[in-house]
Amino acid sequence: MERFGVSRTVLREALRTLTSKGLIESRPKVGTRVRAKDAWNLLDADVLE
Protein backbone atom coordinates (compact mmCIF):
# COMPACT_ATOMS: atom_id res chain seq x y z
CA MET A 1 0.00 0.00 0.00
CA GLU A 2 2.80 2.39 0.86
CA ARG A 3 4.81 1.57 -2.24
CA PHE A 4 1.97 2.37 -4.64
CA GLY A 5 0.13 4.90 -2.50
CA VAL A 6 -3.21 3.10 -2.51
CA SER A 7 -5.79 2.53 0.19
CA ARG A 8 -6.61 -0.75 1.89
CA THR A 9 -9.90 -0.85 0.00
CA VAL A 10 -8.12 -0.65 -3.35
CA LEU A 11 -5.70 -3.40 -2.31
CA ARG A 12 -8.52 -5.68 -1.18
CA GLU A 13 -10.39 -5.17 -4.45
CA ALA A 14 -7.27 -5.93 -6.49
CA LEU A 15 -6.66 -9.13 -4.51
CA ARG A 16 -10.31 -10.12 -4.97
CA THR A 17 -9.97 -9.64 -8.73
CA LEU A 18 -6.76 -11.70 -8.91
CA THR A 19 -8.39 -14.44 -6.83
CA SER A 20 -11.47 -14.54 -9.08
CA LYS A 21 -9.20 -14.93 -12.11
CA GLY A 22 -7.38 -17.81 -10.41
CA LEU A 23 -3.98 -16.11 -10.32
CA ILE A 24 -3.64 -16.11 -6.53
CA GLU A 25 -5.14 -17.97 -3.61
CA SER A 26 -5.75 -16.53 -0.21
CA ARG A 27 -6.37 -18.59 2.92
CA PRO A 28 -6.71 -17.67 6.57
CA LYS A 29 -3.62 -18.46 8.66
CA VAL A 30 -1.66 -19.30 5.48
CA GLY A 31 -1.65 -16.02 3.61
CA THR A 32 -1.83 -15.05 -0.04
CA ARG A 33 0.18 -16.94 -2.61
CA VAL A 34 0.57 -16.83 -6.37
CA ARG A 35 -0.76 -20.01 -7.94
CA ALA A 36 1.38 -22.11 -10.26
CA LYS A 37 1.41 -20.76 -13.80
CA ASP A 38 -0.07 -24.00 -15.17
CA ALA A 39 -3.19 -23.33 -13.03
CA TRP A 40 -3.80 -19.93 -14.65
CA ASN A 41 -6.40 -19.40 -17.36
CA LEU A 42 -4.02 -18.15 -20.01
CA LEU A 43 -6.88 -17.30 -22.39
CA ASP A 44 -8.37 -14.74 -20.00
CA ALA A 45 -8.29 -11.29 -21.64
CA ASP A 46 -6.60 -9.63 -18.65
CA VAL A 47 -3.94 -12.34 -18.44
CA LEU A 48 -3.23 -12.00 -22.15
CA GLU A 49 -2.55 -8.29 -21.72
mmCIF file of the N, C-alpha and C atoms, coordinates in Angstrom:
data_MODEL
# 
_entry.id   MODEL 
# 
loop_
_atom_site.group_PDB 
_atom_site.id 
_atom_site.type_symbol 
_atom_site.label_atom_id 
_atom_site.label_alt_id 
_atom_site.label_comp_id 
_atom_site.label_asym_id 
_atom_site.label_entity_id 
_atom_site.label_seq_id 
_atom_site.pdbx_PDB_ins_code 
_atom_site.Cartn_x 
_atom_site.Cartn_y 
_atom_site.Cartn_z 
_atom_site.occupancy 
_atom_site.B_iso_or_equiv 
_atom_site.pdbx_formal_charge 
_atom_site.auth_seq_id 
_atom_site.auth_comp_id 
_atom_site.auth_asym_id 
_atom_site.auth_atom_id 
_atom_site.pdbx_PDB_model_num 
ATOM 1   N N  . MET A 1 1  ? 0.819   -1.173  0.000   1.00 0.00 ? 1  MET A N  1 
ATOM 2   C CA . MET A 1 1  ? 0.000   0.000   0.000   1.00 0.00 ? 1  MET A CA 1 
ATOM 3   C C  . MET A 1 1  ? 0.872   1.249   0.000   1.00 0.00 ? 1  MET A C  1 
ATOM 4   N N  . GLU A 1 2  ? 1.904   1.236   0.802   1.00 0.00 ? 2  GLU A N  1 
ATOM 5   C CA . GLU A 1 2  ? 2.797   2.393   0.861   1.00 0.00 ? 2  GLU A CA 1 
ATOM 6   C C  . GLU A 1 2  ? 3.544   2.585   -0.449  1.00 0.00 ? 2  GLU A C  1 
ATOM 7   N N  . ARG A 1 3  ? 4.007   1.487   -1.009  1.00 0.00 ? 3  ARG A N  1 
ATOM 8   C CA . ARG A 1 3  ? 4.807   1.569   -2.236  1.00 0.00 ? 3  ARG A CA 1 
ATOM 9   C C  . ARG A 1 3  ? 4.040   2.225   -3.384  1.00 0.00 ? 3  ARG A C  1 
ATOM 10  N N  . PHE A 1 4  ? 2.759   1.861   -3.516  1.00 0.00 ? 4  PHE A N  1 
ATOM 11  C CA . PHE A 1 4  ? 1.971   2.369   -4.636  1.00 0.00 ? 4  PHE A CA 1 
ATOM 12  C C  . PHE A 1 4  ? 1.026   3.495   -4.237  1.00 0.00 ? 4  PHE A C  1 
ATOM 13  N N  . GLY A 1 5  ? 0.978   3.810   -2.955  1.00 0.00 ? 5  GLY A N  1 
ATOM 14  C CA . GLY A 1 5  ? 0.134   4.904   -2.496  1.00 0.00 ? 5  GLY A CA 1 
ATOM 15  C C  . GLY A 1 5  ? -1.350  4.649   -2.678  1.00 0.00 ? 5  GLY A C  1 
ATOM 16  N N  . VAL A 1 6  ? -1.790  3.429   -2.381  1.00 0.00 ? 6  VAL A N  1 
ATOM 17  C CA . VAL A 1 6  ? -3.207  3.095   -2.511  1.00 0.00 ? 6  VAL A CA 1 
ATOM 18  C C  . VAL A 1 6  ? -3.794  2.774   -1.138  1.00 0.00 ? 6  VAL A C  1 
ATOM 19  N N  . SER A 1 7  ? -5.105  2.809   -1.068  1.00 0.00 ? 7  SER A N  1 
ATOM 20  C CA . SER A 1 7  ? -5.790  2.529   0.189   1.00 0.00 ? 7  SER A CA 1 
ATOM 21  C C  . SER A 1 7  ? -5.971  1.023   0.381   1.00 0.00 ? 7  SER A C  1 
ATOM 22  N N  . ARG A 1 8  ? -6.335  0.651   1.586   1.00 0.00 ? 8  ARG A N  1 
ATOM 23  C CA . ARG A 1 8  ? -6.615  -0.752  1.889   1.00 0.00 ? 8  ARG A CA 1 
ATOM 24  C C  . ARG A 1 8  ? -7.755  -1.285  1.036   1.00 0.00 ? 8  ARG A C  1 
ATOM 25  N N  . THR A 1 9  ? -8.749  -0.447  0.817   1.00 0.00 ? 9  THR A N  1 
ATOM 26  C CA . THR A 1 9  ? -9.901  -0.850  0.005   1.00 0.00 ? 9  THR A CA 1 
ATOM 27  C C  . THR A 1 9  ? -9.474  -1.202  -1.412  1.00 0.00 ? 9  THR A C  1 
ATOM 28  N N  . VAL A 1 10 ? -8.610  -0.398  -1.991  1.00 0.00 ? 10 VAL A N  1 
ATOM 29  C CA . VAL A 1 10 ? -8.119  -0.649  -3.355  1.00 0.00 ? 10 VAL A CA 1 
ATOM 30  C C  . VAL A 1 10 ? -7.321  -1.952  -3.383  1.00 0.00 ? 10 VAL A C  1 
ATOM 31  N N  . LEU A 1 11 ? -6.489  -2.166  -2.387  1.00 0.00 ? 11 LEU A N  1 
ATOM 32  C CA . LEU A 1 11 ? -5.698  -3.395  -2.315  1.00 0.00 ? 11 LEU A CA 1 
ATOM 33  C C  . LEU A 1 11 ? -6.593  -4.619  -2.204  1.00 0.00 ? 11 LEU A C  1 
ATOM 34  N N  . ARG A 1 12 ? -7.595  -4.554  -1.340  1.00 0.00 ? 12 ARG A N  1 
ATOM 35  C CA . ARG A 1 12 ? -8.525  -5.684  -1.184  1.00 0.00 ? 12 ARG A CA 1 
ATOM 36  C C  . ARG A 1 12 ? -9.247  -6.001  -2.486  1.00 0.00 ? 12 ARG A C  1 
ATOM 37  N N  . GLU A 1 13 ? -9.695  -4.968  -3.181  1.00 0.00 ? 13 GLU A N  1 
ATOM 38  C CA . GLU A 1 13 ? -10.393 -5.172  -4.446  1.00 0.00 ? 13 GLU A CA 1 
ATOM 39  C C  . GLU A 1 13 ? -9.473  -5.792  -5.494  1.00 0.00 ? 13 GLU A C  1 
ATOM 40  N N  . ALA A 1 14 ? -8.228  -5.358  -5.543  1.00 0.00 ? 14 ALA A N  1 
ATOM 41  C CA . ALA A 1 14 ? -7.267  -5.931  -6.491  1.00 0.00 ? 14 ALA A CA 1 
ATOM 42  C C  . ALA A 1 14 ? -7.022  -7.401  -6.171  1.00 0.00 ? 14 ALA A C  1 
ATOM 43  N N  . LEU A 1 15 ? -6.867  -7.725  -4.893  1.00 0.00 ? 15 LEU A N  1 
ATOM 44  C CA . LEU A 1 15 ? -6.659  -9.126  -4.505  1.00 0.00 ? 15 LEU A CA 1 
ATOM 45  C C  . LEU A 1 15 ? -7.889  -9.968  -4.826  1.00 0.00 ? 15 LEU A C  1 
ATOM 46  N N  . ARG A 1 16 ? -9.079  -9.402  -4.632  1.00 0.00 ? 16 ARG A N  1 
ATOM 47  C CA . ARG A 1 16 ? -10.312 -10.121 -4.971  1.00 0.00 ? 16 ARG A CA 1 
ATOM 48  C C  . ARG A 1 16 ? -10.371 -10.421 -6.471  1.00 0.00 ? 16 ARG A C  1 
ATOM 49  N N  . THR A 1 17 ? -9.971  -9.452  -7.276  1.00 0.00 ? 17 THR A N  1 
ATOM 50  C CA . THR A 1 17 ? -9.970  -9.641  -8.728  1.00 0.00 ? 17 THR A CA 1 
ATOM 51  C C  . THR A 1 17 ? -8.980  -10.723 -9.137  1.00 0.00 ? 17 THR A C  1 
ATOM 52  N N  . LEU A 1 18 ? -7.768  -10.679 -8.591  1.00 0.00 ? 18 LEU A N  1 
ATOM 53  C CA . LEU A 1 18 ? -6.761  -11.698 -8.910  1.00 0.00 ? 18 LEU A CA 1 
ATOM 54  C C  . LEU A 1 18 ? -7.200  -13.080 -8.458  1.00 0.00 ? 18 LEU A C  1 
ATOM 55  N N  . THR A 1 19 ? -7.884  -13.156 -7.321  1.00 0.00 ? 19 THR A N  1 
ATOM 56  C CA . THR A 1 19 ? -8.392  -14.436 -6.830  1.00 0.00 ? 19 THR A CA 1 
ATOM 57  C C  . THR A 1 19 ? -9.477  -14.969 -7.760  1.00 0.00 ? 19 THR A C  1 
ATOM 58  N N  . SER A 1 20 ? -10.381 -14.101 -8.193  1.00 0.00 ? 20 SER A N  1 
ATOM 59  C CA . SER A 1 20 ? -11.470 -14.542 -9.077  1.00 0.00 ? 20 SER A CA 1 
ATOM 60  C C  . SER A 1 20 ? -10.943 -15.026 -10.423 1.00 0.00 ? 20 SER A C  1 
ATOM 61  N N  . LYS A 1 21 ? -9.811  -14.501 -10.855 1.00 0.00 ? 21 LYS A N  1 
ATOM 62  C CA . LYS A 1 21 ? -9.202  -14.934 -12.113 1.00 0.00 ? 21 LYS A CA 1 
ATOM 63  C C  . LYS A 1 21 ? -8.318  -16.161 -11.927 1.00 0.00 ? 21 LYS A C  1 
ATOM 64  N N  . GLY A 1 22 ? -8.154  -16.605 -10.675 1.00 0.00 ? 22 GLY A N  1 
ATOM 65  C CA . GLY A 1 22 ? -7.380  -17.811 -10.409 1.00 0.00 ? 22 GLY A CA 1 
ATOM 66  C C  . GLY A 1 22 ? -5.877  -17.615 -10.395 1.00 0.00 ? 22 GLY A C  1 
ATOM 67  N N  . LEU A 1 23 ? -5.416  -16.370 -10.302 1.00 0.00 ? 23 LEU A N  1 
ATOM 68  C CA . LEU A 1 23 ? -3.976  -16.113 -10.319 1.00 0.00 ? 23 LEU A CA 1 
ATOM 69  C C  . LEU A 1 23 ? -3.349  -16.236 -8.932  1.00 0.00 ? 23 LEU A C  1 
ATOM 70  N N  . ILE A 1 24 ? -4.138  -15.980 -7.899  1.00 0.00 ? 24 ILE A N  1 
ATOM 71  C CA . ILE A 1 24 ? -3.637  -16.107 -6.527  1.00 0.00 ? 24 ILE A CA 1 
ATOM 72  C C  . ILE A 1 24 ? -4.662  -16.864 -5.706  1.00 0.00 ? 24 ILE A C  1 
ATOM 73  N N  . GLU A 1 25 ? -4.224  -17.357 -4.559  1.00 0.00 ? 25 GLU A N  1 
ATOM 74  C CA . GLU A 1 25 ? -5.143  -17.971 -3.608  1.00 0.00 ? 25 GLU A CA 1 
ATOM 75  C C  . GLU A 1 25 ? -4.840  -17.392 -2.235  1.00 0.00 ? 25 GLU A C  1 
ATOM 76  N N  . SER A 1 26 ? -5.893  -17.141 -1.510  1.00 0.00 ? 26 SER A N  1 
ATOM 77  C CA . SER A 1 26 ? -5.754  -16.526 -0.205  1.00 0.00 ? 26 SER A CA 1 
ATOM 78  C C  . SER A 1 26 ? -6.484  -17.391 0.811   1.00 0.00 ? 26 SER A C  1 
ATOM 79  N N  . ARG A 1 27 ? -5.771  -17.761 1.874   1.00 0.00 ? 27 ARG A N  1 
ATOM 80  C CA . ARG A 1 27 ? -6.369  -18.591 2.924   1.00 0.00 ? 27 ARG A CA 1 
ATOM 81  C C  . ARG A 1 27 ? -6.033  -18.017 4.294   1.00 0.00 ? 27 ARG A C  1 
ATOM 82  N N  . PRO A 1 28 ? -6.994  -18.119 5.198   1.00 0.00 ? 28 PRO A N  1 
ATOM 83  C CA . PRO A 1 28 ? -6.714  -17.673 6.568   1.00 0.00 ? 28 PRO A CA 1 
ATOM 84  C C  . PRO A 1 28 ? -5.582  -18.494 7.185   1.00 0.00 ? 28 PRO A C  1 
ATOM 85  N N  . LYS A 1 29 ? -4.745  -17.858 7.942   1.00 0.00 ? 29 LYS A N  1 
ATOM 86  C CA . LYS A 1 29 ? -3.620  -18.461 8.662   1.00 0.00 ? 29 LYS A CA 1 
ATOM 87  C C  . LYS A 1 29 ? -2.506  -18.968 7.753   1.00 0.00 ? 29 LYS A C  1 
ATOM 88  N N  . VAL A 1 30 ? -2.691  -18.888 6.436   1.00 0.00 ? 30 VAL A N  1 
ATOM 89  C CA . VAL A 1 30 ? -1.661  -19.301 5.482   1.00 0.00 ? 30 VAL A CA 1 
ATOM 90  C C  . VAL A 1 30 ? -1.125  -18.085 4.747   1.00 0.00 ? 30 VAL A C  1 
ATOM 91  N N  . GLY A 1 31 ? -2.039  -17.212 4.326   1.00 0.00 ? 31 GLY A N  1 
ATOM 92  C CA . GLY A 1 31 ? -1.650  -16.016 3.613   1.00 0.00 ? 31 GLY A CA 1 
ATOM 93  C C  . GLY A 1 31 ? -2.073  -16.061 2.157   1.00 0.00 ? 31 GLY A C  1 
ATOM 94  N N  . THR A 1 32 ? -1.521  -15.163 1.384   1.00 0.00 ? 32 THR A N  1 
ATOM 95  C CA . THR A 1 32 ? -1.834  -15.051 -0.036  1.00 0.00 ? 32 THR A CA 1 
ATOM 96  C C  . THR A 1 32 ? -0.633  -15.516 -0.842  1.00 0.00 ? 32 THR A C  1 
ATOM 97  N N  . ARG A 1 33 ? -0.898  -16.391 -1.784  1.00 0.00 ? 33 ARG A N  1 
ATOM 98  C CA . ARG A 1 33 ? 0.179   -16.944 -2.611  1.00 0.00 ? 33 ARG A CA 1 
ATOM 99  C C  . ARG A 1 33 ? -0.207  -16.923 -4.079  1.00 0.00 ? 33 ARG A C  1 
ATOM 100 N N  . VAL A 1 34 ? 0.783   -16.753 -4.923  1.00 0.00 ? 34 VAL A N  1 
ATOM 101 C CA . VAL A 1 34 ? 0.571   -16.827 -6.370  1.00 0.00 ? 34 VAL A CA 1 
ATOM 102 C C  . VAL A 1 34 ? 0.462   -18.300 -6.741  1.00 0.00 ? 34 VAL A C  1 
ATOM 103 N N  . ARG A 1 35 ? -0.575  -18.624 -7.508  1.00 0.00 ? 35 ARG A N  1 
ATOM 104 C CA . ARG A 1 35 ? -0.764  -20.015 -7.938  1.00 0.00 ? 35 ARG A CA 1 
ATOM 105 C C  . ARG A 1 35 ? 0.243   -20.357 -9.032  1.00 0.00 ? 35 ARG A C  1 
ATOM 106 N N  . ALA A 1 36 ? 0.470   -21.633 -9.215  1.00 0.00 ? 36 ALA A N  1 
ATOM 107 C CA . ALA A 1 36 ? 1.381   -22.106 -10.260 1.00 0.00 ? 36 ALA A CA 1 
ATOM 108 C C  . ALA A 1 36 ? 0.868   -21.646 -11.626 1.00 0.00 ? 36 ALA A C  1 
ATOM 109 N N  . LYS A 1 37 ? 1.785   -21.302 -12.493 1.00 0.00 ? 37 LYS A N  1 
ATOM 110 C CA . LYS A 1 37 ? 1.406   -20.763 -13.804 1.00 0.00 ? 37 LYS A CA 1 
ATOM 111 C C  . LYS A 1 37 ? 0.544   -21.739 -14.607 1.00 0.00 ? 37 LYS A C  1 
ATOM 112 N N  . ASP A 1 38 ? 0.740   -23.019 -14.424 1.00 0.00 ? 38 ASP A N  1 
ATOM 113 C CA . ASP A 1 38 ? -0.073  -23.997 -15.166 1.00 0.00 ? 38 ASP A CA 1 
ATOM 114 C C  . ASP A 1 38 ? -1.526  -24.033 -14.679 1.00 0.00 ? 38 ASP A C  1 
ATOM 115 N N  . ALA A 1 39 ? -1.825  -23.406 -13.547 1.00 0.00 ? 39 ALA A N  1 
ATOM 116 C CA . ALA A 1 39 ? -3.194  -23.335 -13.032 1.00 0.00 ? 39 ALA A CA 1 
ATOM 117 C C  . ALA A 1 39 ? -3.919  -22.075 -13.521 1.00 0.00 ? 39 ALA A C  1 
ATOM 118 N N  . TRP A 1 40 ? -3.200  -21.169 -14.173 1.00 0.00 ? 40 TRP A N  1 
ATOM 119 C CA . TRP A 1 40 ? -3.805  -19.931 -14.652 1.00 0.00 ? 40 TRP A CA 1 
ATOM 120 C C  . TRP A 1 40 ? -4.633  -20.184 -15.903 1.00 0.00 ? 40 TRP A C  1 
ATOM 121 N N  . ASN A 1 41 ? -5.641  -19.366 -16.117 1.00 0.00 ? 41 ASN A N  1 
ATOM 122 C CA . ASN A 1 41 ? -6.402  -19.395 -17.355 1.00 0.00 ? 41 ASN A CA 1 
ATOM 123 C C  . ASN A 1 41 ? -5.704  -18.439 -18.320 1.00 0.00 ? 41 ASN A C  1 
ATOM 124 N N  . LEU A 1 42 ? -4.843  -18.966 -19.134 1.00 0.00 ? 42 LEU A N  1 
ATOM 125 C CA . LEU A 1 42 ? -4.017  -18.147 -20.014 1.00 0.00 ? 42 LEU A CA 1 
ATOM 126 C C  . LEU A 1 42 ? -4.811  -17.489 -21.156 1.00 0.00 ? 42 LEU A C  1 
ATOM 127 N N  . LEU A 1 43 ? -6.052  -17.904 -21.341 1.00 0.00 ? 43 LEU A N  1 
ATOM 128 C CA . LEU A 1 43 ? -6.880  -17.300 -22.386 1.00 0.00 ? 43 LEU A CA 1 
ATOM 129 C C  . LEU A 1 43 ? -7.744  -16.154 -21.864 1.00 0.00 ? 43 LEU A C  1 
ATOM 130 N N  . ASP A 1 44 ? -7.644  -15.860 -20.574 1.00 0.00 ? 44 ASP A N  1 
ATOM 131 C CA . ASP A 1 44 ? -8.370  -14.735 -19.996 1.00 0.00 ? 44 ASP A CA 1 
ATOM 132 C C  . ASP A 1 44 ? -7.827  -13.436 -20.610 1.00 0.00 ? 44 ASP A C  1 
ATOM 133 N N  . ALA A 1 45 ? -8.709  -12.532 -20.962 1.00 0.00 ? 45 ALA A N  1 
ATOM 134 C CA . ALA A 1 45 ? -8.292  -11.293 -21.635 1.00 0.00 ? 45 ALA A CA 1 
ATOM 135 C C  . ALA A 1 45 ? -7.300  -10.489 -20.809 1.00 0.00 ? 45 ALA A C  1 
ATOM 136 N N  . ASP A 1 46 ? -7.519  -10.398 -19.506 1.00 0.00 ? 46 ASP A N  1 
ATOM 137 C CA . ASP A 1 46 ? -6.602  -9.629  -18.654 1.00 0.00 ? 46 ASP A CA 1 
ATOM 138 C C  . ASP A 1 46 ? -5.240  -10.305 -18.536 1.00 0.00 ? 46 ASP A C  1 
ATOM 139 N N  . VAL A 1 47 ? -5.227  -11.611 -18.524 1.00 0.00 ? 47 VAL A N  1 
ATOM 140 C CA . VAL A 1 47 ? -3.944  -12.343 -18.440 1.00 0.00 ? 47 VAL A CA 1 
ATOM 141 C C  . VAL A 1 47 ? -3.180  -12.188 -19.740 1.00 0.00 ? 47 VAL A C  1 
ATOM 142 N N  . LEU A 1 48 ? -3.880  -12.175 -20.846 1.00 0.00 ? 48 LEU A N  1 
ATOM 143 C CA . LEU A 1 48 ? -3.228  -12.000 -22.148 1.00 0.00 ? 48 LEU A CA 1 
ATOM 144 C C  . LEU A 1 48 ? -2.562  -10.643 -22.281 1.00 0.00 ? 48 LEU A C  1 
ATOM 145 N N  . GLU A 1 49 ? -3.141  -9.638  -21.645 1.00 0.00 ? 49 GLU A N  1 
ATOM 146 C CA . GLU A 1 49 ? -2.555  -8.293  -21.721 1.00 0.00 ? 49 GLU A CA 1 
ATOM 147 C C  . GLU A 1 49 ? -1.257  -8.299  -20.982 1.00 0.00 ? 49 GLU A C  1 
# 
